[in-house]
């Protein structure tokens, strides 16, 4: 009888243990379900050095390289059709200004300055006009004849409007008019006054009776005493320049 009671007690304990284990298992499972899942790891954004922008992104108000804001031109570049301040389009001169080397009509350059005179290449035949203030006031001129071979120079006084044969040479000079203050107005060659401000002499040069100066078809070649480099007489052996005019009386 006592053995049966002990056996029944053991059975109840086992049953209780089994139930307790079952309950603990269910409780552990429920707690595990209620445990929140850990947050997903976040990758931190890459840090940029100070003053550096991500690729393809520009700071506010800054344009990509080679691109200018609307209405703005690169430094030194002007909009199409617009010229920099003080600069004129090619071939156009400011009002009242003459092209380089050209003087206003009737005005001569300062002595010793080489300036291309207006009208020198004008088509047509020029005419020499002697003003009343100059007529009969000059009898001749002094010219310098240079022999480039012997390296000698000789001064001659020659009369106006006549021929002069250079001694010991085959060069003959036909001397025309002397203009003490040479002026050119279109096809008219004249003198602005009787003062020797810009002395000029019209000549024709012949070698072996053939005209060599000025070029064939031109009436006169002009020598300028103060600017001898303007339209000079050119020859491989000889040189002719004007020194000055000789007054009458």
C-alpha positions in Angstrom: 0.0 0.0 0.0 2.8 2.3 1.0 4.7 1.5 -2.2 1.7 2.4 -4.3 1.5 5.9 -2.6 5.2 6.6 -3.2 4.8 5.6 -6.9 1.8 7.9 -7.3 3.7 10.8 -5.7 6.6 10.3 -8.2 4.1 10.4 -11.0 2.6 13.6 -9.9 6.0 15.3 -9.6 7.0 14.2 -13.1 3.7 15.6 -14.5 4.2 18.9 -12.7 7.8 19.1 -14.0 6.6 18.4 -17.5 3.9 21.1 -17.2 6.4 23.6 -15.7 8.9 22.9 -18.5 6.1 23.4 -21.1 5.0 26.7 -19.5 8.6 28.0 -19.3 9.0 27.0 -23.0 5.9 29.0 -24.0 6.9 32.0 -21.9 10.4 32.1 -23.4 9.0 31.9 -26.9 6.5 34.8 -26.2 9.3 36.9 -24.8 11.5 36.2 -27.8 8.7 37.3 -30.1 8.2 40.6 -28.3 11.9 41.5 -28.4 12.3 44.4 -31.0 14.5 43.8 -33.9 17.8 45.8 -33.8 17.8 48.7 -36.3 19.6 48.2 -39.7 23.1 49.6 -39.7 23.3 52.9 -41.6 26.3 53.8 -43.8 27.5 57.3 -42.9 27.6 59.8 -45.8 31.2 60.3 -47.1 32.8 63.4 -45.6 34.2 66.0 -48.1 37.3 68.2 -47.4 36.4 71.7 -46.4 35.7 73.9 -49.4 35.2 70.9 -51.8 31.9 70.0 -53.4 30.7 66.6 -54.5 31.3 65.7 -58.1 29.0 67.4 -60.6 27.7 69.9 -57.9 28.7 73.6 -58.0 28.5 76.1 -55.1 25.6 78.5 -55.2 26.1 81.4 -57.6 29.1 79.7 -59.3 29.0 78.6 -63.0 30.7 75.5 -64.4 34.1 76.1 -66.1 33.8 77.7 -69.6 30.2 78.8 -68.9 29.3 82.5 -68.3 26.2 83.9 -66.6 23.6 85.1 -69.1 24.5 88.6 -70.5 28.1 88.4 -69.3 31.1 88.1 -71.6 34.6 86.7 -70.8 37.3 89.3 -69.9 38.6 91.1 -73.0 35.8 89.8 -75.2 33.2 92.1 -76.6 29.7 91.2 -77.8 29.3 90.6 -81.5 29.1 93.9 -83.4 30.4 96.0 -80.5 33.9 97.6 -80.4 36.0 98.4 -77.2 35.9 101.9 -75.9 38.0 104.3 -78.1 38.4 101.8 -80.9 36.8 102.2 -84.3 35.8 99.5 -86.9 38.4 98.8 -89.6 38.5 101.5 -92.2 36.5 104.0 -90.1 38.1 107.1 -88.5 36.8 109.2 -85.7 35.2 112.5 -86.7 37.7 115.1 -87.6 40.7 112.7 -87.7 42.7 111.9 -90.8 44.2 108.4 -91.7 47.9 108.0 -90.8 50.2 109.7 -93.3 47.4 111.9 -94.7 47.1 115.6 -94.2 44.1 117.9 -94.5 43.8 119.6 -97.9 46.2 122.5 -98.2 48.2 121.6 -95.1 51.8 120.4 -95.1 53.7 118.3 -92.5 56.4 119.9 -90.3 59.8 120.3 -91.8 61.8 117.0 -91.8 58.8 114.8 -91.3 58.0 112.3 -94.1 54.3 112.3 -94.9 52.5 110.9 -97.9 50.9 113.9 -99.5 47.2 113.7 -100.6 46.7 113.7 -104.3 50.2 112.3 -105.1 48.6 109.2 -106.6 45.5 111.1 -107.9 44.5 110.0 -111.4 44.8 112.7 -114.0 47.3 115.4 -115.0 48.6 117.8 -112.4 49.2 121.5 -113.1 51.6 123.8 -111.4 50.1 127.2 -110.3 52.5 130.0 -109.4 50.9 132.5 -107.1 51.4 136.2 -107.7 53.4 136.5 -104.5 56.0 134.0 -105.9 56.1 135.0 -109.6 59.5 136.4 -110.6 60.9 136.2 -107.0 63.3 133.3 -107.6 65.9 133.0 -110.4 67.3 129.5 -109.8 68.1 126.8 -107.3 71.1 125.1 -105.8 71.3 121.3 -106.4 73.7 118.7 -105.1 74.9 116.1 -107.6 76.4 112.9 -106.1 78.7 110.4 -107.9 78.2 107.2 -105.9 81.1 105.5 -107.6 83.8 108.1 -106.9 82.0 109.1 -103.6 82.0 112.8 -104.5 79.4 115.5 -104.3 79.2 118.7 -106.3 77.0 121.7 -105.8 75.6 123.5 -108.9 73.5 126.7 -109.3 71.0 126.2 -112.1 68.4 128.5 -113.6 64.7 127.8 -113.6 62.9 126.5 -116.6 66.0 125.4 -118.5 68.3 122.5 -119.2 71.5 121.7 -117.3 74.1 119.2 -118.4 76.0 117.6 -115.5 79.7 118.0 -116.4 81.6 114.8 -117.2 78.4 112.7 -117.3 75.7 111.7 -119.6 73.0 113.1 -117.2 71.0 116.1 -118.3 68.4 117.9 -116.0 65.5 119.9 -117.2 64.6 122.3 -114.4 61.0 123.4 -114.0 59.3 125.6 -111.3 60.5 126.2 -107.8 57.8 126.3 -105.1 59.1 127.7 -101.8 56.1 126.6 -99.8 54.9 123.5 -101.6 51.1 122.8 -101.3 49.0 120.2 -103.1 45.3 120.5 -103.5 43.9 117.7 -105.7 45.7 118.0 -109.0 46.9 121.6 -108.3 50.5 122.1 -107.2 51.2 125.5 -105.8 53.0 127.5 -103.0 51.2 128.7 -99.9 53.6 131.7 -99.6 56.9 133.0 -100.7 58.6 131.8 -97.5 60.8 128.7 -97.9 58.8 126.6 -95.5 58.7 123.5 -97.7 60.9 124.2 -100.8 60.3 121.9 -103.8 61.6 121.8 -107.3 60.1 120.2 -110.3 62.6 118.4 -112.6 63.0 115.8 -115.4 66.2 113.8 -115.6 67.6 112.3 -118.8 70.3 109.8 -119.3 71.6 109.5 -122.9 68.7 111.6 -123.9 66.2 109.1 -122.4 63.9 110.3 -119.5 64.6 108.3 -116.4 63.0 110.5 -113.8 60.1 110.7 -113.2 58.7 107.5 -114.6 57.5 107.6 -118.2 54.1 109.2 -118.5 54.6 111.6 -115.6 55.3 115.3 -116.2 57.4 116.2 -113.2 59.5 114.6 -110.5 59.7 116.7 -107.3 62.7 117.2 -105.0 62.1 118.4 -101.5 65.0 120.0 -99.7 63.6 119.5 -96.1 62.3 116.0 -96.8 64.7 114.6 -99.5 63.5 111.0 -98.8 60.0 111.8 -100.4 59.9 110.5 -104.0 63.7 110.8 -104.4 65.7 110.5 -107.6 67.0 106.9 -107.5 69.9 105.8 -109.6 72.7 103.1 -109.1 75.5 105.6 -109.8 74.1 109.1 -109.3 72.1 111.1 -106.8 70.4 114.5 -107.1 69.0 116.5 -104.2 67.7 120.1 -103.8 69.6 122.3 -101.4 67.7 125.6 -101.6 66.2 128.2 -103.9 68.1 131.3 -105.2 66.2 134.6 -104.9 66.3 137.1 -107.7 68.4 140.2 -107.3 
